Amino acid sequence: MAVVRSEHPTDEPVAPRGPRDVRRGRRRATRARMWSSYRSSAMGIAGLIILVAFVVMALVAPLVVDPDDLDVTKVSGEPLAPPSLAYPMGTDEAGRSVLDLVIWGSRISLTVGLLAAVVSMAVGSLIGIFAGYRGGFWDSALMRFTDWFLVLPLVPLLIVLSGVLGQSTAVIILVIGLTSWPW
């Protein structure tokens, strides 16, 4: 086994790096290249900033918006009021602040989006890996199954599935995740 020499002649020889150190170094270099490439995209950075802003907004929603402000029986505003200093986005038909509703609603929207993406990636990955591993008949059958999902009209399918399965956040996550995996 060769001994790796350091760049400084006065230093002691460095012991050879193990496979774990090599993997860590490669992963670190790959992350650095990816981030360098990502930073060069202005649209990517803008999207990241917007996503971080929405995540922060969702996390601080309980601190910013009082849940009583969302209650229809405890409204303080005039119904369907235009934007003003008191209500920057106006009010809804019950007199609640639309800005408060958007801030509070971002929590559910981000949760549904994230979990539906996880379900979709899991289903798509499992089908793709199984089709690639087995090949032959299974590859053809699963690819035709994928093609069938691609040509289905998505909105009517979502409406029918949510009508049949019921209305809850878990059902919405499953319906979106199970119908969006081919893309």
Number of C-alpha atoms within 10 A of each C-alpha: 4 6 10 11 13 12 9 8 8 7 9 9 13 11 11 12 10 8 9 9 11 11 11 11 12 12 12 12 12 12 12 12 12 11 11 11 11 13 12 10 11 10 11 13 13 11 12 12 12 12 13 12 12 17 16 13 18 22 15 14 20 13 10 13 15 12 13 10 17 18 12 12 11 12 16 13 18 15 15 15 17 12 14 10 7 10 17 13 17 20 25 17 13 17 22 25 26 20 17 20 18 15 18 22 13 18 19 12 14 15 15 20 14 14 17 23 19 15 20 23 18 15 18 19 14 12 20 16 13 14 18 14 11 10 13 10 10 15 18 13 13 17 16 12 13 17 12 11 17 15 8 11 9 13 9 10 13 16 11 12 18 17 11 9 12 12 11 9 13 12 16 20 20 20 21 21 23 20 20 19 21 19 10
